[in-house]
């Protein structure tokens, strides 16, 4: 009987421990979070917009004029480059073989040209000194053969020059001085020249600008050359002065969404561009900034 009561007591104790464990384990673990600091508007009347940092040259996707397998890669992401620096090379064995064949053809063509020129000189001397010894028909045939040999030699030289130019196209060079923004290409990867755009390598200038998307509902309040500032998100004390460059006079659907629940994906915007002087802290292409554009009191609606 005592054993039965002990067994019942241990059963109730185990049940109580299990229930207590489940109850306390389901409690949410407190997470230390930091609230996002709000930016205080620097102007009494303003237009708020989102700005995206771009390279002033725009992002330039690098393609290839020829298709083939990448054999050499000369750059990496973030590398500084100068105009004309090699970026990558495409397998050029076929073109090199064509060049060697053209060189051999050129040697043959030059040999034929030398032989034909010698024969022409002999025929010409005979024709000039003893016109009756050589017929006019044979002399003219010698002239034609020399012209044909010259044309054949010129043709082979042109083919060789064409193949040499084609060989240069197998190495892709940077079109600008700037930086490698993205490099996803790998040695051994096949590059298709027929693709409309390639994002294997993207280059951009070191100088940055800010593309500001202004809501179409704010267009009547927007004045191009008014003061404007940008703030780094979650850092309301870091202010970046902006200098107006130009406006694209074409309202387009907004594609760079911020992710806010209040944002409408069918919104249309006017792209406005501002120059940025590099501050003492890093800014990156693609980074979003909070932008405030001053609206003069007399223009405020």
Secondary structure, DSSP 8 states (H G I E B T S, - for coil): -HHHHHHHHHHHHHHHHHHHHHHHHTS--------------SSSSEEEEEEEEEETT--EEE--SS-EEEEEE---TT-EE-TT-EEEEE--HHHHHHHHHHHHHHHHHHHHHHHHHHHHHHHHHHHHH-TTTS-HHHHHHHHHHHHHHHHHHHHHHHHHHHHHHHHHTTEEE-SSSEEEEEE---TT-EE-TTSS---SEEEE-SSEEEEEEEEGGGTTT--TTS-EEEEETTEEEEEEE-EEEEEEEEEEE--S----TT--TT-EEEEEEEE----SS---TT-EEEEEEE--TTT--
